[in-house]
Amino acid sequence: MATQLTRRRRRVKHQWSSTEETRRSILDAARSVFGRYGFADANVAEIVEMAGSSVGSLYHHFGGKSELFVALWEQHRDAQQQQAADAVAAAAEAGETDPWELFLVSTRSFLDFSWEHRDLVRLFFDGDTPTGFGKELSDWRRATISSALKPFKTDDDAIDRVMVLTFTSVLGEAGREIARSRITADATALADNVMRVLTPLRDSLTAAV
């Protein structure tokens, strides 16, 4: 016979599960509606109808339309980072120790992810977004690349800044172009070409020191 504590734990677990399911349903619907109309023209009522939820539930879980958009971005960002981390971990487990090669593994994961989730890449990078979101996105991209390139810092701060700016621009634009590709073959070919120029690009920048 279940004790009172056991029943309470089951109730909390059920509530947590229901909350997560509601959030996931709203985010899935937001992905579709934002992708179709952009941020400004997206209708909250359509999002909650598609999610089988309510306007009150959306505001309870996310706070509003802008916050929902940002939550969708954060979900996308975290999934991309996790996929890259898994790819790097797999390469390291297979015996790869060269930091640059591991950086390339992470980069290829990012490019592949850009195609696999092209609707969101087009939304976040090319679509209509909330006020201030573009700067948040730009700052995140630069901080991510800066962190990834730390093992390759030179003795020249100016060159290091140029390297970060260059890779941020190259990879950001590459992800956008891949997301705009019409078919998988085109996206793959573009990703292959980007990967081929990264090492010569790094070498040319560091040679300036």
N, C-alpha and C positions, 0 to 999 in steps of 0.2 A: 504494500500500500504506500503510495507516494506521501512523503512528509510535506509539511507546509513549506519548508525551505526548497524542496525539490520542485514543488508546484510553482513557487515564486521564480525559480531559475528558468523553468520552462516558459513562464509568462514573459519574462524579460527577453529570453532568446527569441520568442515569437514576435515580440514587439520590435526587436532589433531587425529581425529578418523582414518584417513588413515594411519598416522604415527604409531599409536598403532597397527593397523591391520597388517601392514608390519612387525613390530617388532615381533609380535606374530607368524606370519607365518614363519618367519626365525627361531625363537626359536623352534617352533614345528619341523621344518625340521632338525635343528641341533640336536635335541634330538634323532631323528631317525638315522641320519648319524653317529653321534659320538657314539651312542650305538652300531651300526653295526661294525664300523671300529676302534674305539678308536680315540684319538685326532690326533696323528701323521699321520695316514693314511686317515683321513677324507678329502674329497675333497670339497673345497669351491664351485666349480662349481656345484657339485651334490646337495649341500645344497640349493643354490639359484634356481636351476632348480626345485627342489621339492617344494620350497616355492613359485614358480611362480614370482620370483623377479630377481634381477641382482646383479652381483658382486659389482658394484658401490654402490648399495643400502645397501648391507651388510656392506661394509666398512664405508659408511656414518653413519649408525645407530650404529655400534658396534666397528669400528676401525680396526678389523682384526679377524683372527681365534681364537687367544688366548683370546681376549676380548669377543668374542662370547661365548666361553666355560665358561668363568667366569660369563657372564650375565645369562647363563643357570643355573649355580650353584646358583646365587643370587636369581633367580626366584624360584628355588626349596627350598632354605633355607627360603625365606620369606613366602612361602606357608606353609611349615612345622611349622614355628613359629606361623603363624596365626591360623592354625588348633589347635595347642596346647593351644594358648591363648583363643580361643573360647571354648575349652573343659573345661579349668580351670574356665572361666567366667560362664559357664553353671553350673558347680559343685558348685561354690560359690553362685550363684543365688538360687540353690536348698537347700542352707543352710550349705554347708560344710565350716568350718572355720579353721580346722587343717592344718597348713602349710605343714606338711609332706604328708597328704592325697592329698592335692592339687598338691604337687610335683609328687606324684604317678600318678595322673590324667594326668599331663603333660607328664610324661614318657611313659605312655601307649599310649597316642596319638602319640608320636614319634615312638614307635615300630610299631603301626598300619600303620603309614604313610610310614615307611620303606618298608612294604609289598605292600602297594597300589602304591608306586612309585619305585618299586624294580629295574626297568631298570636304573633309574638315580642313585640310591644308588650304584648299581654295577659299573656304569660308574665312579662316583666320588671317590669311596673308593677302588675299585679293578682295575679300567681300566687304560688305558694310558692317562695321563693328561699333561697339559703344565708345563714347568719348574717352580718350586716354588709353584705350586698349593698345593702339599701335605702339605707343612708347613702352608700355609694359612688355609687349612682345619683343621689341627691339632690344630692350635692356636684358631680357632673359636670354636671347640668342647670343648677345655679346658676352654675357657672364658665363654661359655654358661653354662657348668656344675658348674663352680665356682660361677657364679651369682645365679644359681638355688639353690645352697646349702648354700647361705649366712645366711638364717634363722637358720641354724643348726651348726653354727660355735661353736667351743669349746674354751677353754682357752689355748689350745696348738696349736701353729702355725704349728708344724711338723705334728700333727694328721690331722689338717685341710688340709694341702697339700696332705697328703696320701689319705684322703677321696676324694678330687677332682680328683687325679690321678686314684684312684680305680674306681670311678663311670664313669669317662671319658672312661676308658678302657672297663669296663663291658658293658656300654650302646652302645659305638661305635661298639664293636665286636658283640653285640647282634643284632644291626641294620643290620650289614653286613650279619650275618648268617641268619637272617629272610629273607633278600633280596635274598639269595641263595636258599631258600626253594623251593621245587618243586610244592607244592600244598598249598592251603589256610589252610587246617587243620594242616599241619606241622608248618606253620608260626605262627598260633594262639597258638598251643601248646608250641612252643618255647617262645613266648611272655608271656604266662601264667607262665611258669617256671621262667623266668627272674623276673617277678613281685613278685613272691613268695620269692625270695631270697634277695630283696632289703632292706626290713626292718631289717631282721636279720644281713645283712651286715653292715648297718648303726650302729646298736646296738653294734656289735662286734668292730667296729672301735672306737666309742665313749667310749666304756668301757675301752679302753687302756689309757684314760686320767687320 
